[in-house]
């Protein structure tokens, strides 16, 4: 469906050599500034959702923006997946590997009921490390996670394929070659 979303693709700016030489940074802030582009993005993401969803889980930070808007469109609540230490109260967490070291994400321990059908959302899927950790975390909480939605996929980095390998249907509106 990438050709069908060329209007969205054109609203995403590419910044070469950020954050380091050789990287093509896909900047969604230009999409967020465009009211029509943002509306189309949320509508098209919602169209890809299959079946009933109880919650939309947004990954910090840009996933909060798309996740909240999508939750409103789908008539669900939004669950925040945050960096560890950012949520008050009891939490459950999941560690995951980074290029150099590890990181940790968390949700409130009571964020979702066992068996809740949760859609995972973020702005971009690259290597999939954070998204895969989010799936593990949600499943640890008892959620049923079978779908993930992204605005952008960087297929050369393999994250969407890694999620598919864990039984997740992955939908992204646009794909960009090169990273």
C-alpha positions as CSV (number, residue, x, y, z in Angstrom):
1,X,0.0,0.0,0.0
2,X,3.1,2.3,-0.1
3,X,2.0,3.8,-3.4
4,X,-1.4,4.6,-1.9
5,X,0.3,6.6,0.8
6,X,2.6,8.8,-1.3
7,X,0.8,11.8,0.1
8,X,1.9,10.8,3.6
9,X,5.4,9.9,2.4
10,X,5.9,13.4,0.9
11,X,5.0,14.9,4.3
12,X,7.9,13.1,6.0
13,X,11.2,14.9,5.7
14,X,14.6,13.1,5.3
15,X,17.6,14.6,7.0
16,X,20.9,13.2,5.9
17,X,23.7,12.5,8.3
18,X,21.6,12.7,11.5
19,X,22.3,11.7,14.2
20,X,25.6,10.6,12.6
21,X,27.2,10.5,9.2
22,X,25.6,7.9,6.8
23,X,22.2,7.9,8.5
24,X,19.1,9.1,6.7
25,X,16.8,10.3,9.5
26,X,13.1,10.1,8.7
27,X,11.6,13.1,10.4
28,X,7.9,12.8,11.1
29,X,7.6,16.3,12.7
30,X,6.8,17.7,9.3
31,X,3.9,15.2,9.1
32,X,2.7,16.2,12.5
33,X,2.7,19.9,11.5
34,X,0.3,19.2,8.6
35,X,-3.3,18.8,9.9
36,X,-4.5,17.0,6.8
37,X,-1.5,14.7,6.7
38,X,-2.0,13.8,10.4
39,X,-5.7,13.2,9.9
40,X,-5.0,10.9,6.9
41,X,-2.3,9.1,8.8
42,X,-4.6,8.3,11.7
43,X,-7.5,7.3,9.4
44,X,-5.3,5.0,7.4
45,X,-3.7,3.4,10.4
46,X,-7.2,2.8,11.8
47,X,-8.4,1.1,8.6
48,X,-5.6,-1.5,8.9
49,X,-6.7,-2.6,12.4
50,X,-8.4,-6.0,12.3
51,X,-11.0,-7.1,14.9
52,X,-11.9,-5.5,18.2
53,X,-9.1,-3.8,20.1
54,X,-9.4,-3.0,23.9
55,X,-6.4,-0.7,24.2
56,X,-3.8,1.0,22.1
57,X,-0.3,0.9,23.5
58,X,1.9,3.8,22.5
59,X,5.7,3.5,22.9
60,X,7.4,6.6,24.3
61,X,7.5,9.2,23.0
62,X,6.2,9.6,19.4
63,X,4.1,6.5,19.8
64,X,2.1,8.4,22.4
65,X,1.0,10.9,19.7
66,X,-0.1,8.4,17.2
67,X,-1.4,6.0,19.8
68,X,-3.6,8.5,21.5
69,X,-5.1,9.8,18.3
70,X,-5.6,6.2,17.1
71,X,-7.2,5.2,20.4
72,X,-9.7,8.1,20.1
73,X,-10.5,7.0,16.5
74,X,-11.0,3.4,17.6
75,X,-12.9,4.2,20.8
76,X,-10.4,2.7,23.2
77,X,-8.1,3.8,25.9
78,X,-4.4,4.3,25.5
79,X,-1.7,2.5,27.4
80,X,1.6,4.3,27.9
81,X,4.8,2.3,27.5
82,X,7.5,4.4,29.1
83,X,11.2,4.4,29.9
84,X,11.7,2.7,33.3
85,X,11.4,5.1,36.2
86,X,9.0,7.5,34.6
87,X,5.7,6.1,35.9
88,X,4.5,6.5,39.5
89,X,3.1,3.5,41.3
90,X,3.7,-0.2,40.8
91,X,5.1,-1.1,37.4
92,X,6.3,-4.1,35.5
93,X,9.3,-3.7,33.2
94,X,11.2,-5.4,30.4
95,X,14.9,-5.1,29.5
96,X,16.1,-5.0,25.9
97,X,19.4,-4.8,24.1
98,X,20.6,-1.6,22.4
99,X,23.6,-1.3,20.0
100,X,25.8,-0.5,23.0
101,X,24.2,-1.7,26.2
102,X,20.6,-2.2,27.4
103,X,17.5,-0.2,28.2
104,X,14.3,-0.9,30.1
105,X,10.7,0.0,29.4
106,X,7.7,-0.2,31.8
107,X,4.0,0.0,32.2
108,X,1.8,0.3,35.2
109,X,1.2,-3.1,36.7
110,X,-2.6,-2.6,36.5
111,X,-2.6,-1.0,33.0
112,X,-4.4,-3.8,31.2
113,X,-6.6,-6.7,32.3
114,X,-5.5,-10.2,31.4
115,X,-6.8,-11.1,28.0
116,X,-7.0,-7.4,26.8
117,X,-6.6,-7.1,23.1
118,X,-3.8,-4.5,22.6
119,X,-2.6,-2.8,19.4
120,X,1.0,-1.7,19.7
121,X,1.7,1.7,18.0
122,X,4.8,3.7,17.3
123,X,5.9,6.2,14.7
124,X,8.7,4.0,13.2
125,X,9.9,0.5,13.1
126,X,13.7,0.1,12.6
127,X,15.5,-2.8,14.2
128,X,12.5,-3.7,16.3
129,X,14.3,-3.9,19.6
130,X,12.0,-1.6,21.5
131,X,8.8,-2.9,19.8
132,X,9.7,-6.6,20.6
133,X,10.4,-5.7,24.2
134,X,7.0,-3.9,24.3
135,X,5.3,-7.0,23.0
136,X,7.1,-9.1,25.7
137,X,6.1,-6.6,28.4
138,X,2.5,-6.5,27.3
139,X,2.3,-10.3,27.1
140,X,3.9,-10.5,30.6
141,X,0.9,-8.3,31.8
142,X,-1.5,-10.8,30.3
143,X,-2.4,-8.9,27.1
144,X,-3.1,-10.4,23.8
145,X,-0.9,-8.7,21.3
146,X,-1.3,-9.7,17.7
147,X,-1.1,-6.4,15.8
148,X,1.3,-3.5,15.5
149,X,0.9,-0.3,13.5
150,X,3.6,2.1,12.5
151,X,3.8,5.2,10.2
152,X,7.2,4.3,8.8
153,X,9.0,1.0,8.3
154,X,12.8,0.8,7.6
155,X,12.7,-2.7,6.1
156,X,16.4,-3.1,5.7
157,X,16.8,-3.0,9.5
158,X,14.5,-6.1,9.9
159,X,12.3,-4.9,12.8
160,X,9.0,-5.6,11.1
161,X,10.1,-9.1,10.1
162,X,11.3,-9.8,13.6
163,X,7.9,-8.8,15.0
164,X,6.2,-11.0,12.3
165,X,8.3,-13.8,13.6
166,X,6.7,-13.4,17.0
167,X,3.2,-13.7,15.6
168,X,2.5,-10.0,15.2
169,X,0.7,-8.6,12.1
170,X,2.7,-5.5,11.2
171,X,1.2,-2.6,9.3
172,X,3.2,0.4,8.2
173,X,1.9,3.2,6.0
174,X,5.2,3.9,4.2
175,X,8.6,2.1,3.9
176,X,11.9,3.9,3.2
177,X,14.9,2.1,1.9
178,X,18.2,3.1,3.3
179,X,18.8,4.0,6.9
